[in-house]
Amino acid sequence: MNVSDTSRSWLVKLLGLWLSLSLLASSMAGAVSAQASQSEQTQGAWITQSVDAPSLFAYMTDRSLRLDSANHPHIVFGGDHLYYGTHDGTSWSIQTVDGANGVGMFASIALDATDRPHIAYYDALNGALKYAYWNGTVWTIQTLDKPTTTLQTSAGVISDRHTDGRVWRSPEVESLVAIPSPQDLTPLSEMTGYGLYTSITIDLAGNIHISYYDSVNLDLKYAHTLLGSWQTQTVASSGDVGQYSSLAVNSLGHAHISYYDLTNGDLRYTYYNGTTWAYETVDSTGDTGRYTSLALGASERPAISYYDETNGHLRYANYDGSKWVDQTVDVDNLTGQFTSLVMNASNQPRISYFDAEEGNLKYAAWMGSYWSIQYVATDGVVGMYNAIDVDSTGYARILYYDAGEGLLNYATYNGANWSTAPLVQGADVGVNSTIAFTSTGSPRIAYFDDTHDNLKYAYWTGTEWVNQVVDSFGEVGLNPSLVLDAAGNPHISYYDITNQHLKYAHWTGSAWLSETMDGANPQTGLYSSIDIDSNGRVHIAYYDAKNANLKYVYWSGTAWVYLVADGNDNLSGKYLSMELDANNWPHISYYDETEKCLRYTYFNGSAFVYQKADDSPEVGMYTSLELDAAGHPHIAYFADYDDDLKYAYFDGTAWHAETVASTGMVGFYPSLALDSAGQAHIAYYDLLATKLMYAYRTPTLTWEITTIEEAGDIGWMPSIAISPDDQPGISYYDATNGDLKYASTTIFNVTYQYTFLPLVTK
């Protein structure tokens, strides 16, 4: 049984709340219902399925919303795929425009003279700028600009999905990538490609214009159509420039672009004068200019809303014909991120923006001599990623993200009040999962819903996957460990983040029941591992973080009995894995943090016996233990010293340790299972190649290693089990798309095609 390391700092937890990527609650009135079809792919002898794959989106732009000539909204968003939605005056409809994986971040939209949508967006897997438009019959998709060589992230490991602070790494790996500051919620340290911060518009002649950021060369770039052909060029390249670009064109078809100069911490502006590009520094006081949004006002003069990082204020600058005039719009602290600016019919600015101190969405309107400021939404953490437009009556419409609920919302103003409708919600699910098979070979998976901080459970009915919420009280569900009893009912141990306790849940046959374990002792319950004895009684091993001890609890038939399995002076008990032997006695593998070695303990009927399974330098993290038919332990684990996958087993007399894989940084989060012949099967994550791997120990005692899936960043924290007919099944996390997936060598003799399409009903 394998349990992964998911400890995280409060900073990461806070950023995770703010930037969790969304799921639609089916019980919410007017919310999106997910029409699911399942996605299946064959990887050699392996077949992969999506078990839980809600929509995922992040990094929307200030131009993710546009109103057409009938005042109907058109929206774009994405992350796992590119989505487009529109309201026809009666109801919303949302469709997948580009179903490729890892596309849709930084999506911006423009409508042509016939109100047909044109979308610019980022392809995270290929580091490319993409463009999609509706020709009246079908969507046409093009790649406009991409690197000419294969690129790797700055750390060499993590996909763009993880740049939002959701760093699900061990402490050893976290040091590879800096944790972002709450002051800057859109770090780009890992995004390497062309097409970030897109902004699209269409001129009077029907030509398309797109500004975007090239994070490879740290440049501002610009693409436009000329006589039907695309032209691309670098507009600004002195220092690190081009983040938060926002674009508008004048009546001559000349582009105006605002952007952030990261090198100097300045707000910059450039425009094409018909011959060449002209450049200006709009504001250079302190660190200022992030989250720019540009619009053309009276006499087609530019105006820009932006964030003053130094003072934490929303700012606004406009060109009066001879100079730039700038002012503070909102003096509240940490207010003005994610700005979106539009002009009404009277060329008065309207700005939507995020109040990071209070987590609110706000709206500022220039009334001719003063700014009128309103709260649009205040419940939770709302307003990160927002886009504004105004209808023909001058009333504002705002698309925004609710990070607390993971919802994409649409707000409308009627002149007196704001009203909000939920549109789309997905979830980031499966980062922790654990798998087991029923006696008939059907997989069961417990896993963590990171968006809602819930424990979930998925089971295969024979024709489809069904997902349930097991526990949603507070933030719960980390480190789940799953076992099935003789009747096939699931039992799950897991960690309660809110109360810092071990929890245990089981299915009674009609409902889920959960309880807090070891409730008198805080900071207990990480890395739990569960098993059931021959009498149907539950046993759980877990880590006591406060005392750095390995603990163990079992049900005696009348009460829970708590024991300290390893309370020695060493810091022991992390990355543990447990299984019961034929006597119902526990065997536990774990990491000795003091001596940095792999430890093993077992109960001999009267006391716990301790051994070093491998005392090589810095070994023993992410252990996964299984007992063979003779009751001898086998352990898969990570060797931090050489970044290798290792395997140790006890033959009844001595321990033997082998290196299974050693090329690159391999062996992260291994999960071990033994088949009926006692042969070892290990699923693990290749950190550098960001792919799911599988190792099998043959009867000739050699290791066969296979890549199961490698498109994007996939394979985090896998869990493997062997079915009654000796077929391996693996649950794992698709970090690119935020999905829970399953791989097996059989697919229950059924073929399915899964696609997740949010459908909106009014």
N, C-alpha and C positions, 0 to 999 in steps of 0.2 A: 504494500500500500504506500502510496506516495503523497506527501504533503509538501506544498511549495511555500517558499518564503514570501510573505506579503506584508511584512512590517513596513510602515511608512511614516514619515515625519508629519507633524501637524501642518507644515507648510504645504507638503504635497497633497495632504487631505483637503486643505482649504482650496487649493487650486483645482483639485479634482472636482470639488463641489461646483466651483464657478464655471468650469469648462467641461463638465460632464456632457456627453453627447446623447441625444434624446430618444425617447420611446413613447408611443401614444397609448394612453390608458384607455382600454376598451370600454370601461365603465363610465367614462366621462361623456356627458351630454354634448353632442356636436363634435366629438373628437373623431380622429381618424380610425377606421377599422382597417386592420392589415389583412389583405387578401394574400395568403401565403401559398406559394408553390415552392417545392424544395429544390435546392441546387445540388446536383450530383456530378462529380467528375471522377474520371479514372486516372490514377497516377501509377502507371505500370500495373502491378498486381493489386494495388491498393485502390479502393473506391472511397471518395470523400463525400460527406454530406454536410449541409448546413442544418444544425439542430435548432438553433435560435438565432435568427438573422434579421433583426429589425433595422430600419433605416438609421443611418448615422450621418451627422453633418456637423461642420465646424467652419470657422473662419469665413463667415459671410461678409460681404462688403457693404459699403454705403450705397451701392447701386444694385442691391438684391431685390428691389421692388420697383415696379413702374406701373403707372395707371395708363390705360389706353384712352382713346377718344371718347369712349362711352363711360369713362370713370371706372372701368373694371380693372381690378388689380391683377398683375402678373408677377410671380415670384420665382426665384431660383435659389437652390441650396444644394449641398452635397458634401461628400467626404468618402463614403463607400462607393456611391454612384452619383451621377448628376440627376437632380430632380427639378421638375418645372411644374408650377401650379397656376391656375387661373380661376377666377370667379366669373360666371357668365351672367350674373345678375340674380341668379336663383340659388346656385350651389357651387361649392368648390370642387374642382377635380385636380388630381395630382398624378403625374406620370413620370416614369423613368425615361430620361432622354438618352443618357449614355450609361449602359449597364456594365461598363468595364470596371474593374476593381480599383479602388483608390483614387477616383476622380470626383471633382465637384467642389473642392475647396476653393475659396476666393472667387466664387461665381458672381458675375455681374450681368445685368440684362438691359437691353435697349429694344425699343419697339420701332419698326419702320413705319412708313407712311400708310401701310395697310394694316397696322397693328400686329404684324407678325413678329414673334420674338427672335432675338439674336442674343446668344449667350457666350461670354468668354469665361473660361475656368481653368483650373490647374489639374494636371495629371500627376499625382504624387509618385506613382510607381516609376514613371518614365521621366519625371522632372520636366514636363512639357506644358506649353501653353496650348489649350485646345479651344475650339470655336464650334458652336452648334447653331443652326438656324432652321426654322420651320418654313418650308416652301409652299405651304398650303396643303400638302399631301403627306410628306414624310419629313423626318428630321435628317439633315445632312450634317455630318461631323467631320471636322478637319483638325489635324495637328498643325499649328502655325509656326511654332518655334520650339526647338528642343536641343539639348547638348549633343555634340557630335561624338562624344565618348561616354562610356558607361561611368556613371557617377556613384559615389558612396557617400553616406552621411558623415558628418564630422566625426562622430564617434565610431563610425563604421558598423553600427549595429541596429539602430532603431529607425522605424519608418516615420514619415511625417505625422502619422496619427498620434505619436507620443510627444509631440512638441508642446502640448498644452499643459504639461506638468504632471500628467498621469504616469509617473515613472515607476512601473511595476518591476523594479529590479531588486536584486540583493544589494546590501550596502557596498559590497565589493564592486558591483557594476555601476552603481549610482555615481561613483566618482568620475566615471568616464564622460558624463554629460552633466553640465551645470543645471541645477534646479532654478527655474525662472523666478524672478522677483514678483511679488504681487503688484508692484508698480507697472510692470510690463507684462501683460497677460498674453502677448503674442510673440514669444521668442522664436527666432528663426535659426537657432544654432544647428538644427538638424535638417532643415529643409534645403535641399540642394537641387536647384533646377531653374527653369525659365517659366514664368507664368504666375508668380505670386502677386497678390494685391492687384488683380485685374480691375480695370474700369473701362466700360464700353459705351460708345454712343454712335449715333448715325447722323450724318450731316444732311443738308437739304437736297443734295444731289444723290443721296442714297448710299454714299460711301461709308464703310465701317471703319471706326477708329478704336484702338485698344491701347491703353497704357498698362505696363506691368513691370514687375521687379525681377531682375536676373540675379538670383542669390549665388550663382557660381562665380560671376565676375563682379558682383556687388554694384550693378548698374541699373539705371532706369532705361527701359526700352519701350518702343512704340511700334505698333503694327497698324497698317491701314490698307484699304483696297484702292487701287489705282487702275482704271480701265478694266475692272473685273479681276485683277490679279493682286495678290497680297504682297506687300512690301514691309520689311522689318528693318529697324535701325536702332542703334544705341543713341539715346538722347543725352544722357548725363552719365559720366563715368569717373568723376574726380572724387575719390574716397568711396565710402559705402553710401550710396544714394539710391533712392527709388522706392523705399518702403512706403506703404500707405498712399500709393498713388491714386489720384482722382482726376478724371478727365472730363472736359467739355469742349465743344467746338462752336465757333461763331458762324455767322451767316455766310462767310466766305469758305467755310470748310476747314478753317485753320484750328489746330489743336491747342488747347490750354491745359496744362497739367500742374497740379500741386503735388508735392512729395516731401518726404522727410530725409534730411541729410544726417545720417547716424554719426558720421565721423565728427561733425562739428556741432551736432545737436541743434540744427536750425530747421526752420520751415522754409522750403524753397519753392519756386514757381518758375515754369518755363512755358514759352508759347512760340508758335511758328508764325513768323510775320510775312510769309509768302516767299521768302528767300532763304532764310536761315532761322535757327532757333535762338531765342534771346532768353537770358537767365537773370533771375532776381532773387535776392534773399529777402523774404518778407518779414521774418522775425528771428532774431538771433539772441534774444535775452534769455540767458540760462539754457536749460535743455527744453526745447519747445518744438512743436510741429508734428508730433505723432497723431495718428487717427485723422488725417486731413480729409476734407470733403470740399470739393470745388463746384461752384455754380457761376453762371454768368448773369449779371443783373442788368440794371439800366445801362443803355448804350453799350451793351455787351461787355461791360467791365467785370473783371473777375472778383469773386469773393470766396473766402475760405474759412471754414470752421476747423478747429484743431485743439489739441490738448497741450496745456502748459505743464510739462512734467515737473519742473522745478517748484512751482507754486501749487500744483494740483488743481488747476482751474480750467474751465472751458473758455476758449478765446475765439475771436472772430476778427478777420481782417478783410478790408475791401479796398479796391483801387479807386481813387476819386478822380482820376484823369491825369494827375501829376505825381501822386505819391500813394503809398500804402498807409492806411489808417487802421490801427488795430486797437482792440478793446477787450476787456474781460467781460464775458457774458454772465457767468455764474461763479461766484466766489466761494461756494461751498467746497470743503476739502475733498480732494480726490474725485472731482466731478468734471466730466468732459471727455472721457474715453469713448471710443466707438462712435464718433460723431457722424451725422449724415445731414447734409445741407441741401435745401431746395429753395427756389424763389417762387413766390406766388405770382398771380397775374399782375400785381402792382409792383413787382420786383422787390418785395420785402422778404427778408430771409426768414426761413423756418428751419429749426435745427432739432433733431432728436439725438439723445446722447445718454451715456450711462453714468450714474452716480455710484462710484465704486465703494465709497464709505458706507452708504446705506443700502447698496444693492438695488437701486431703483432705476426705472426708466423715466427720463425727464424730457421736457419739450420746451423750447424757447422760441418766442415769436417777437420780432421787432415791430413795435407799434408806432414807429415814426419818431419817437423821442426816448423810448425806454424799452427794455426787454421784459416781456411778460413770460414768466416761468411757471410751468405746471408739472405736476406729477401725473404720468400716464399710467404707470403700474408700480405697485409698491409691495406686493406680496411675494416674499422670497428674494432670490437673486435674479432680477429681471432687467433686461435691457442690453446685456452684452450681445454684440452682433445685432445691429438695428439698421433699418433703411427707411427713409421717409419719402413721401411724395404728397402733392396736394391735388385735390380734384378741381373741377371747373368752378366750384363755388368757393374755393379757397380753403376748404377744410382738409386737415392733415390726415394721412393714413400712414401707419407705421407697422412694419414687419419687425418682430423682435424675438429674442430667445430667452426663455425662462430656464435658467440653469438649475434651479432648485427642483423643478418638476421634469426637466428635460423636454420642454414643449417649445415648438415654434408657434408663435401667436401673431394675430393680426388685430391691430387696434384702430378704431375709427373715432373721429371727433364730430359731433353734431352741432358744434357752436356753444354747447353748454357742458357736455359731459363726454368722457371717454368710455367706450365699451370695447371689450376684448373677446375674440373668438379663438379657441385653440385649433390649430391646423394639423400639425404633424408632430409625432413623438416616436423616437426609436429608443434604443438602449445600447450601451456598451456592456456586453455580457460575455461571461465565460472565461474571464482572466484567471480565475481559480475554478477548476473542475475536478471531479472524481468520478470514476466509472465502475460499474459492477454489472455482471450478467445474471439473469435469472436461470433457473434450471433448464428452461427451454431455449436459452441462448439469446434472449432479447436484452438489449443494452438499457441500462438505467444510469442517469447522470445527474449529480448534484452540482450546482455551480453558483457563482456570485454574479448578481446583476449590479454592475458598478454605477450605473446611472441612478438607480433608486436605492442602492445599498440594501438589497434584499437577497435572501437565500432562495434559490429556485431549484426546481427538479424537473427533469425531462425523461419521458419514457416512450419507448417504441411500441405502438399498438399492433404492429404487423403490417400496417399500411401507411402510418404517418407518425411524426413526433408530436407529442402533447406536452405542453409546458405548464407548470404550476408554480405559484408563489408559496413557499413553505413558511417563511418567517419574514415579516416586514415591520416589526416593532423596533424602531430606532434604526441604527446602522448595523446590520447583521449579515453574516454569511461568509466572512473571510475564512480561509483554510478549511473548506468543507472536506470531510472524509465520510465515505459512504460504504455501508455494508447491507446486505439483504438477509433477512431471516429465512427460516425453513419454508415459510409460506410465501416468500418473495416480497414481503413488506420492507420498505426502505427504513434505515436508521442512519441518522446523519449527526456527526459532531461538527461544531464550527465555532467561530469566534464572534462575540458581540463587541463591536467596535465602540459603541456608545458607552457601555458599562464596563468594558475591559474584562469580560468574563467568558468562560467556556459555556457553550450552550449545546443542548442535545434535543433533536426532534425525531419523531417517528410517525409513521403512517399507521393508523389503527385499523385500516380497512375501509374507513369512511371519512376520516378527517386527519389533519396534521395536529399533533400535540408537541409543544416545545417546553423546555424548562431550563433554568439557569443552574449551572453546576459550579460547585466550589464558590458560592456567592459571597462568602465572608472574606475571600481573599482576592483583592483586585489584581489586575495585570496577569491574569492566568487564562490559558486556553489557546494560545497560539500554537500552530503546527500540530493540531490534534490528529489522532489516528484512532479509528474505531474498529472493533471486531465483536463478534457474537460467539459465545461458547456453545457447547453441545446441549446445554439446558435452555438455550434461547436467551441468555442473560448478556447484557451489554457490558463491554470493557472499553475504556478510553484512556489512552496515554496523551499527555499534553505538557506544555512548557509553562513553568512559573517564572515569568519575566522579572518579577519583583525580587525574588530570591535566587534567580538563575538556577533553578532546580528542574529536574525531570519528575513529573508527577503522574499518578496512575489512579484511576477510579474504576470500580466495578459494582454491579448490582448483585447483592447477595441473595436476593429473592424477597427480602423485606426492607432493605435500606441500601443506600449508596455507601460504599466503604472507600475511604481515601487513603492513599499511601504515597510516600515519597520514594520514587524508584531510584533516584540518584540525587542525594543531598550532600555529596562530598564537596570539598572546598572549591573544586574546579567549577567554572561556568559551563554547565552542561545541560543539554536538553533541547537545543534548537534542531530544526530540520529532522524531526524524529519520524519513525515509522514503526508500527507494531503489528504483530500477528500472534494469535494464540496457538499453542501446540495441542497435541492429542489429550493432554492432561488439563486443558483449559488454562494453562499458565502462560503469561505474556513473555514475548521476546521483543526487544526494542533496540533499534539502531538509532544513533543520534550523534551530534557533533559536540566535541569537547573544545570549547572556545579558548580555554586557557592553554592547553597543550596543542591545539589545532590538529586534532587527530580524530579518526573515526572510532567511536565507541559502540559497544554492544553490551546489553544486560539482559538477563533472563531470570525468571523466578524458578527456583528449584524445589518448591514445595514448602520451604520455610523462610527463605531469604532471597534477595536479589544478588546475583553473581555478576561481577563486572569484568569485562575484557576489552583490550584494544584490538579491534579488527584490522586496523591498518595504522601504523605509526609513522608512515612516510610524512615528509614535511607538508603541512597545510592541506590535509585531506579530510573528507567526511561531511562536506556540506550537501544539502538536498538529498538526504538518504531515502532509500526505498527498499524495504525488506520483505522477503518472502521465505517461508519454510518449505523444504522439500518433503517428500514422503517419509523420510527418516527423522524429520523434525530438525534438520540442520539448517542454519540460516544462510541465506544468500542476500547480498546487499549491493545495490547500484548507488553510486555517489559521485560527487564532483571533487576533483583535485584542483584546488585553487592555485597551488604553486606552479603547475604547468598548464592550467586550463584544460584538463583532460577529463574524459569520462572513464571511471574505474568500476571494477566489479570485484567483490570479495566473497568468498564462501568458506564455510567450515566443514571439513570432511569427517568430523568426529574426533579428530586428534589435533589438527592444527588449522590455522587460518591461511588462506592463499589469496593473493591480490593480483589482479590483472589490469592492464591498461587496455580499454576497449577501443577508444578513439582519441587521437592526440593532435590531429591537424587543425590548426586554427584555435578558436576558443569554443570548445565543444563540451558537451556533457552537462549543460545547465538544466536544472529541474528534471533529472532522470526519474523515470517510473519503471519499476521492474515487475514482471509477472513470470511465473514458471508454468510450463505446460505439463501434461500428464506424464511425460517422460523425464521431467525435471530439467528441461532445457530452458535457458534464460532468454527472455524477450525484454528489450529495453527501448522505451520511447524517450527522446530527449530533444533539447533545443540547441541548434548551432547558432551561437550568438553573433558571430561575424557574418555568416551567410544568411542569417535571419530565416531559418527554415526548420521544418520538423523532420527529425531523423529517427531511424529505427535500426536497432542492432539485434542480431539473433546469434546465439551460441549454438553451433552445430554439434552433432554427435561426435565429430572428430576434434572438438574443443577449439575450433577456430571461430572467428566472428565474421558474420556477413552483415554489411552495413548498407542501408538503403535510404534514399531520400523519399519521403512520403509526399510532402508538398513544399514548394519553395517560391511561389509567386507572391511577392510582397513580403511583409513581415509576419510570419506565421509559425505557430508551433509553441508558443509560450506555455509553460507549465502543463505539459501533457500528463495524462493519466492512462495507464494501460491495464487491461484485464484480458484473461483468456476465457473464451466461451467453453461450454461443455464439450464441443467437438474440436477443441484445441485451435480455434481461430482467434487471433488477436484483434482487439478493438481498442481504439484510442480516442479519447476526448481531448480537445485542445483549443487554444485561443487564436483566432485570426485577428491580429492587432491592426492590420490594414483596414479591415472592415468592421472591427468591433463585434465579431460574431463568435458564437460557440459552434465548433465543428466536430465531426466524428469521422474517423477513418477506419476501414476494416477491409479484410480480404474477401468478404462476402457482403451482400446487401439484401439478405433475406429473400432472394429471388424476386425482388420487386425493383422496378426502375422508376425513379421520380425525377422531375425537373422542378427545382425550387426557384422562384423569383419573388422578391418581396416588393410589393407595390402598395404604397399607402393610398387608400381611397377615402376621399373626404365627403362627408354628408353634412347637410346643413342642419 
